[in-house]
Every structure is written in C-alpha cells, then in structure tokens.
Amino acid sequence: MLPKENAEVLDGQAASLQSYIHSSEKQEALYKRTLFVVSISQIFGGAGLAAGVTVGALLAQQMLGTDAFAGLPSALITLGSAGAALLVGRLSQAYGRRSGLSVGFILGGLGAIGVIIAAIISSVFLLFASFLIYGAGTATNLQARYAGTDLANSKQRATAISITMVFTTFGAVAGPNLVNVMGKFALSIGVPSLTGPFILAAAAYISAGIVLFVMLRPDPFVIARMIEVNKQEPSTKGQVATTVQKENKKGVIVGATIMVVTQVVMVAIMTMTPVHMRHHGHELGAVGLVIGFHIGAMYLPSLITGVLVDKLGRTAMAIASGVTLLLAGLISAFAPGDSMILLIIALSLLGLGWNFGLICGTALLVDSTETSTRAKTQGTVDVWIALSGAAGGALSGVIVAGSSFLTLSMIGGILSLLLIPVVIWSRRGKR
C-alpha cells in the first residue's frame, strides 16, 4: 500500500495527464513547448556530433599511420548509433521520449570522454570502443526529430521535424569552426590537439541529455498515446488496425529507403573529404570550414524544407533529394582538390540533398505509423539508417585507397538516383 500522501500525488499526476485528452488548447501548448525544449537540446546535440565528423578520420589516421582505415571511425560511430537507435526507440516506446532521448545523449557524452582518454594513452582498442559509444549521441540527435511530431497533425509534421533540425545548425556549424580553438585548449591542458572537439562534444551531449530530462514534462509521446487510445472505438478497433497495417507497410518501406540511400551517399563522401583535402595541402581550419558549410546545409534549410514537404508533397521532395545528391557527387568528383569554393559547393549540396531526403522520409514514416508502435518502428528504421551509414563510411576509405576520391564521388552520385524508381513504385500503389 502506498502512503496516503503518495497516492494523492499519483492521482493528481494522472488527472493532469488526462486533462490533455479533451483539451485541444493544452495539446497545442504542449506541442509548442515540446518543440522549444527539443530545439534547445538540438543546439547542444549539433555541437556534439560535429566532432566525429570533423576530426574522427584524422585522429584515426594519426594513431594508425595509414589512410586505409581513415573511414573506420565514421563506420564505428554509425554502427554504434545503430545499436543506440534501437535502445532509444525501445525506451521511448516503453517510457516516453524523455527517458529514451536523455539516456542516448548521456551515452554519447561518455563515448566522447572515452575518445579523449584513448588519445591520451594511445590505445587504439579504447578509441574504437569509444567511437561506438559516441555514436549514441548521433542516433539520439536524429531521433529527437520525432519528438516534435508526436502532437502534430498531418499538415504540421514535416514542419515540426524541420524546426527541431534547424536549431541543430547553431551547434553543428559552430562545432567544426571551433576546431582550432578547441585544439589549442586541448594543448593548453596537456592533451592531443585533435581531442579538443571531443571535449566540446562531451560537454554538449551531456548538457542535451540534462535539458531533456529536466524540461520535457509532460512527455509528448505519452500524451499522444493516451489521445489515440481515447479516440479508438471498441466496435471498429480491429477493423481500423487491419486497414492501417495494410496501408502503412508500404509507407514505412518507402520512407526508410529514402533515408537509407541519402545516408549512405552523404556519409561516404563526407567521411573522406577531410582526408582528400589534407592530401591536397589544406590546413585543419580549412577542413573545418568546408565541413561547417556541409553540416550547415544539412540542417539550416530545414525550416524551408519542412514547409515544402508539407506543401509540395513527399514525392516531389524525394526526387529533389536524388537530383541534388547527384549534383553533389559530380562536383566532388571533378572539382580540383585545391579549390575551396568548389569543395564548399559540393559538400553544401551533399548536405542539402541529405536534408531533403531525411525530412520527407521521416514525414512518410510518421504518416505511416500509430503511437502503439511508432517509437519502436522509428528506432528500428534508424538502425537501418545507421547500419547503411556504417557501411558507407567503412567502404569509403577502401574505395579511395584502392581507386580515388573521384570514383567514390561518382558511385555516390549514381546511387542517389535509386530514389526515383522507389518514388515511382510508391506512386503506382496510390493510383
């Protein structure tokens, strides 16, 4: 038996949650509050993910003394994000977004601390293990985009995704451009300069986790589940569930395929760009600038992209994603290695094409699921996205070592054209 005081507190909390079911005003207020809280966490999360992108390959290259495994950190980060995506999805389904996202971000911060220690003691084994754990931050940063959609209607979903993603830009752009500053800070405290960005990542990811744990109350996913259960009529519940299951299967496949293809192309080309630039004599600051433009293009256009996805439709933006990634691959392939302007254009287009694909694919996935399985399905799809990114990152170094950066970029551009037949297949079903 609970003490009387505790029972009264629990009853009060239950009544407070129940009040959201029949109040559209309270639902709208919670929707806006959720976007605000998640957006704050995304600023920190963006700064955290930039470290691995900017100097992960360079750190591995320095410690291993070869380019052949320079793509391995990216592969390990994305492989770790696969396991974390499954964990975060399951926790979110069982306990709500607050628990799942908080745990994921804090794990990412611990992984960044592990990378720092590995560099100090020159332990390759610890470095690779820490990159796996660090990947949890990347997975959580992506899964946070779903939180804003829990209480959004079908005409708000892409816009909600874009709002949370656009705030990632502030941290994601600042991170690579703080490479030199954080490198000097690292040297000043007696640790290798390339660990500087991971010091920033550790602080940023842990801060993001704390923000979500403290401020994401009440949990939007818990409220959305309560609203959906309340709306279902017992007499038609079985019929509705069967119909939705038949309609959703195709939507989930199409949305997942769009996100997987864009992830493979983006990770593969992005991973080897810093190594390609260093071979052509570019300084670390120049690498940070190009990656900063790339990450900015991944997130900054989100607000406009979300509106376009909601207004023009998921199909049109999926095709736009494929065409943009093709242009990025062609420019990366044929741009002179010493041309900063063309590299910035190529990497910016690479980020923009990924942005188009992620937002329209995510919107399709949310359209095609119910709250009874939504977070679990989202986590599973993000596992495939992470695994595809891991494959792209691992193979990118092998392709460049065996052939050239031109070959890698051409393969990526051609692969992006797969989005067009996928979209045609999805439209055929609608007709």
C-alpha positions in Angstrom: 0.0 0.0 0.0 1.2 3.5 -0.9 1.2 6.1 1.8 -1.9 8.4 1.5 0.3 11.4 0.5 2.0 9.5 -2.3 -1.3 8.1 -3.6 -2.7 11.6 -3.7 0.3 12.8 -5.7 -0.1 10.0 -8.2 -3.8 10.6 -8.6 -3.0 14.3 -9.2 -0.4 13.5 -11.9 -2.8 11.1 -13.6 -5.6 13.7 -13.6 -3.2 16.3 -15.0 -2.3 14.0 -17.9 -5.9 13.1 -18.6 -6.7 16.8 -18.9 -4.8 16.9 -22.2 -7.0 14.3 -23.9 -10.0 16.6 -24.3 -8.3 20.0 -24.5 -7.0 21.0 -27.9 -5.6 24.2 -26.4 -3.5 22.2 -23.9 -2.4 19.9 -26.7 -1.3 22.8 -28.8 0.5 24.4 -25.9 2.4 21.2 -25.2 3.2 20.8 -28.9 4.8 24.2 -28.9 6.6 23.6 -25.6 8.0 20.3 -26.9 9.4 22.0 -30.0 11.0 24.6 -27.8 12.6 22.1 -25.4 13.8 19.7 -28.2 15.2 22.7 -30.1 17.3 23.7 -27.1 18.7 20.2 -26.8 19.4 20.1 -30.5 21.7 23.1 -30.3 23.9 21.1 -27.8 23.4 17.9 -29.8 24.6 19.6 -33.0 27.8 20.7 -31.4 28.4 17.2 -30.1 28.0 15.4 -33.4 30.4 17.8 -35.3 33.5 16.4 -33.5 33.4 12.9 -35.0 32.6 14.3 -38.5 35.4 16.8 -38.5 38.4 15.1 -36.8 37.4 11.5 -36.3 39.1 10.3 -39.5 42.1 12.5 -38.9 42.5 11.1 -35.3 42.4 7.5 -36.6 44.8 8.4 -39.4 47.3 9.9 -36.9 47.1 7.0 -34.5 47.2 4.2 -37.1 49.6 5.8 -39.6 47.6 4.9 -42.7 44.7 6.2 -44.8 43.2 2.7 -45.4 41.3 2.8 -42.1 40.5 6.5 -42.0 36.9 5.7 -42.7 36.7 3.3 -39.8 35.8 5.9 -37.1 32.8 7.0 -39.2 31.8 3.4 -39.6 32.1 2.7 -35.9 30.2 5.9 -34.9 27.3 4.9 -37.3 27.5 1.3 -36.2 27.2 2.4 -32.5 24.4 4.7 -33.5 22.5 1.6 -34.9 22.5 -0.1 -31.5 21.7 3.2 -29.8 18.8 3.8 -32.2 17.3 0.5 -31.2 17.8 1.2 -27.5 16.4 4.8 -27.7 13.4 3.6 -29.7 12.6 0.8 -27.3 13.0 3.1 -24.2 10.9 5.8 -25.9 8.1 3.3 -26.7 8.1 2.0 -23.1 8.7 5.1 -21.1 8.4 8.1 -23.4 10.7 10.4 -25.3 12.1 12.0 -22.2 13.7 8.8 -20.9 14.9 7.5 -24.3 16.5 10.7 -25.5 18.1 11.6 -22.2 19.8 8.2 -21.9 21.0 8.4 -25.5 22.6 11.8 -25.3 24.4 11.0 -22.0 25.8 7.8 -23.5 27.2 9.9 -26.4 28.9 12.2 -23.9 30.5 9.3 -22.2 31.8 8.0 -25.5 33.4 11.4 -26.3 35.2 11.2 -22.9 36.4 7.7 -23.9 37.9 9.1 -27.1 39.8 11.7 -25.2 41.3 9.1 -22.8 42.1 6.8 -25.7 44.1 9.5 -27.4 46.0 10.4 -24.2 47.1 6.8 -23.5 47.4 5.9 -27.3 45.0 3.0 -27.0 43.5 2.1 -30.4 41.2 -0.5 -28.8 39.7 2.0 -26.4 39.5 4.6 -29.3 37.4 2.3 -31.4 35.2 1.1 -28.5 34.6 4.8 -27.5 33.6 5.7 -31.1 30.9 3.0 -30.8 29.5 4.6 -27.7 29.9 8.1 -29.0 27.6 7.0 -31.9 24.7 7.0 -29.4 24.8 10.8 -29.5 24.4 10.8 -33.3 21.5 8.4 -33.1 19.8 10.4 -30.4 20.3 13.7 -32.2 18.4 12.2 -35.2 15.7 10.5 -33.1 14.9 13.8 -31.3 13.3 15.0 -34.6 10.5 12.5 -34.0 9.6 14.1 -30.6 8.2 17.2 -32.3 5.8 15.2 -34.4 4.0 13.3 -31.6 1.3 16.0 -31.2 1.5 17.5 -34.7 -1.3 16.9 -37.3 -0.5 15.6 -40.8 -0.1 19.1 -42.2 2.4 20.1 -39.4 4.7 17.0 -39.3 7.4 17.9 -41.8 7.4 21.5 -40.4 7.8 20.2 -36.9 10.7 18.0 -37.9 12.3 20.9 -39.7 12.0 23.2 -36.7 13.9 20.9 -34.4 16.5 20.2 -37.1 17.2 23.8 -37.9 18.2 24.5 -34.3 20.8 21.7 -34.7 22.5 24.1 -37.1 23.7 26.5 -34.4 25.8 23.8 -32.7 26.6 21.8 -35.8 28.1 24.8 -37.6 29.9 26.2 -34.5 31.5 22.8 -33.8 33.7 22.4 -36.9 34.7 26.1 -36.8 35.8 25.7 -33.2 38.3 23.0 -34.2 41.4 25.3 -33.9 40.1 26.9 -30.7 39.4 23.6 -29.0 42.6 22.2 -30.3 44.6 25.0 -28.6 42.5 24.5 -25.5 43.4 20.8 -25.5 47.1 21.5 -25.9 46.8 24.0 -23.0 45.6 21.3 -20.6 48.2 18.8 -21.9 46.1 16.5 -24.2 46.5 16.0 -28.0 45.0 18.8 -30.1 42.7 16.5 -32.1 40.8 15.6 -28.9 39.7 19.3 -28.5 36.5 18.9 -30.4 35.6 15.8 -28.4 35.9 17.8 -25.2 33.3 20.1 -26.6 31.2 17.0 -27.7 31.3 15.5 -24.2 30.0 18.7 -22.6 27.4 19.3 -25.3 25.9 15.8 -25.4 25.6 15.6 -21.6 24.0 19.1 -21.5 21.5 18.0 -24.1 20.6 15.0 -22.0 20.1 17.0 -18.9 17.9 19.6 -20.7 15.6 16.9 -22.0 15.4 15.0 -18.7 14.6 18.2 -16.7 12.3 20.1 -19.1 10.4 17.6 -21.3 7.4 17.2 -19.0 4.8 16.1 -19.6 6.1 13.6 -22.1 4.5 14.3 -25.6 4.7 10.7 -26.7 2.8 9.5 -23.6 0.1 12.2 -24.2 -0.2 11.2 -27.9 -0.7 7.6 -26.9 -3.4 8.5 -24.5 -5.2 10.6 -27.1 -5.0 7.9 -29.7 -6.3 5.2 -27.3 -9.2 7.5 -26.3 -10.2 8.1 -29.9 -10.4 4.4 -30.9 -13.9 2.9 -30.8 -14.1 -0.7 -29.5 -16.5 -1.7 -32.2 -14.2 -0.7 -35.0 -10.9 -1.1 -33.4 -10.0 -4.4 -35.1 -11.1 -3.1 -38.5 -9.1 0.1 -38.2 -6.0 -1.6 -37.0 -6.1 -4.1 -40.0 -6.6 -1.3 -42.5 -3.8 0.9 -41.1 -1.4 -2.1 -41.1 -2.0 -2.7 -44.8 -1.6 0.9 -45.7 1.4 1.5 -43.5 3.7 -1.2 -44.6 4.5 0.4 -48.0 4.8 3.8 -46.5 7.3 2.6 -43.9 9.4 0.8 -46.6 9.4 3.9 -48.9 10.3 6.3 -46.1 13.0 4.0 -44.8 14.5 3.5 -48.3 14.7 7.3 -48.9 16.5 7.9 -45.6 18.9 4.9 -46.1 20.0 5.9 -49.6 20.6 9.5 -48.6 22.6 8.4 -45.5 24.9 6.1 -47.5 25.7 8.7 -50.1 26.2 11.5 -47.6 28.3 9.6 -45.1 30.6 8.0 -47.8 31.5 11.3 -49.5 31.6 13.4 -46.3 33.9 10.9 -44.5 36.7 11.0 -47.0 36.5 14.7 -47.8 38.8 15.8 -44.8 41.4 13.2 -45.9 41.1 14.2 -49.5 41.7 17.9 -48.5 44.7 17.1 -46.3 46.3 15.3 -49.2 46.0 18.5 -51.3 47.6 20.6 -48.6 44.6 22.2 -46.9 45.1 23.2 -43.2 42.9 21.9 -40.4 41.0 25.2 -40.3 40.1 24.9 -44.0 38.8 21.4 -43.4 36.7 22.7 -40.5 35.3 25.4 -42.8 34.2 23.0 -45.5 32.6 20.6 -43.0 31.0 23.6 -41.3 29.3 24.5 -44.6 28.3 20.9 -45.1 26.7 20.5 -41.7 25.1 23.9 -42.1 23.5 22.7 -45.3 22.3 19.5 -43.6 20.3 21.4 -41.0 19.9 25.2 -41.8 17.5 24.8 -44.8 15.2 22.6 -42.6 12.6 25.2 -41.9 12.0 25.8 -45.7 12.3 22.1 -46.5 9.7 21.2 -43.9 7.2 23.7 -45.4 8.0 22.4 -49.0 7.4 18.8 -47.9 4.1 19.7 -46.3 3.0 21.9 -49.3 4.5 20.2 -52.4 4.4 16.6 -51.0 6.7 13.9 -50.0 7.2 12.6 -53.6 8.4 15.8 -55.1 11.0 16.4 -52.4 12.3 12.8 -52.6 13.1 13.3 -56.3 14.7 16.7 -55.4 16.9 14.8 -52.9 18.1 12.4 -55.5 18.9 15.1 -58.1 20.7 17.3 -55.5 22.9 14.4 -54.3 23.8 13.5 -57.9 25.0 17.1 -58.5 27.0 16.9 -55.2 28.7 13.7 -56.3 29.6 15.1 -59.8 31.0 18.3 -58.4 33.0 16.4 -55.7 34.3 14.1 -58.4 35.6 16.7 -60.9 36.4 19.6 -58.6 40.2 20.3 -58.4 41.5 19.2 -55.0 42.9 22.7 -54.2 39.6 24.5 -55.0 38.0 25.5 -51.7 35.0 27.1 -53.4 34.0 24.0 -55.4 34.5 21.8 -52.4 32.3 24.0 -50.3 29.6 23.9 -53.1 29.8 20.1 -53.4 29.6 19.5 -49.7 26.8 22.0 -49.3 24.8 20.3 -52.0 25.6 17.0 -50.3 24.2 18.3 -47.0 21.1 19.8 -48.8 20.3 16.5 -50.6 20.5 14.7 -47.3 18.2 17.3 -45.7 15.6 16.8 -48.4 15.7 13.0 -48.0 15.7 12.9 -44.2 12.7 15.2 -43.8 10.5 13.8 -46.4 11.4 10.2 -45.4 10.7 11.0 -41.7 7.4 12.6 -42.6 6.4 9.5 -44.6 7.4 7.3 -41.6 5.3 9.3 -39.2 2.4 9.3 -41.6 2.5 5.5 -41.8 2.6 4.6 -38.1 0.4 4.8 -35.0 1.5 5.6 -31.4 1.1 2.0 -30.4 4.2 1.0 -32.4 5.6 4.3 -33.7 8.6 4.9 -31.5 9.6 1.2 -31.8 9.3 1.3 -35.6 11.2 4.7 -35.8 14.0 3.2 -33.7 14.2 0.1 -36.0 14.3 2.2 -39.2 17.0 4.4 -37.6 19.0 1.2 -37.0 19.0 0.5 -40.8 19.9 4.1 -41.5 22.9 3.8 -39.1 24.0 0.5 -40.5 23.9 1.8 -44.0 25.9 4.8 -42.9 28.4 2.5 -41.2 28.8 0.5 -44.5 29.2 3.8 -46.4 31.8 5.0 -44.0 33.8 1.8 -43.9 33.8 1.3 -47.7 34.6 4.9 -48.5 38.2 4.5 -47.2 38.7 1.2 -49.0 37.4 2.7 -52.3 39.6 5.8 -52.1 42.6 3.7 -51.1 42.0 1.3 -53.9 41.0 3.8 -56.5 40.3 7.5 -55.9 38.1 10.1 -54.3 36.7 10.8 -57.9 35.5 7.1 -58.0 33.9 7.4 -54.6 32.0 10.6 -55.5 30.8 9.1 -58.8 29.5 6.0 -57.2 27.7 8.1 -54.6 26.0 10.3 -57.2 24.8 7.4 -59.3 23.5 5.6 -56.2 21.3 8.6 -55.3 19.3 8.1 -58.5 17.8 5.0 -56.9 15.4 7.3 -55.1 13.5 8.0 -58.4 12.3 4.4 -59.0 11.4 4.0 -55.3 9.2 7.0 -55.5 7.6 5.8 -58.8 6.8 2.5 -57.1 5.2 4.3 -54.2 3.0 6.4 -56.5 1.9 3.3 -58.5 0.2 1.9 -55.4 -1.7 5.2 -54.8 -3.1 5.1 -58.3 
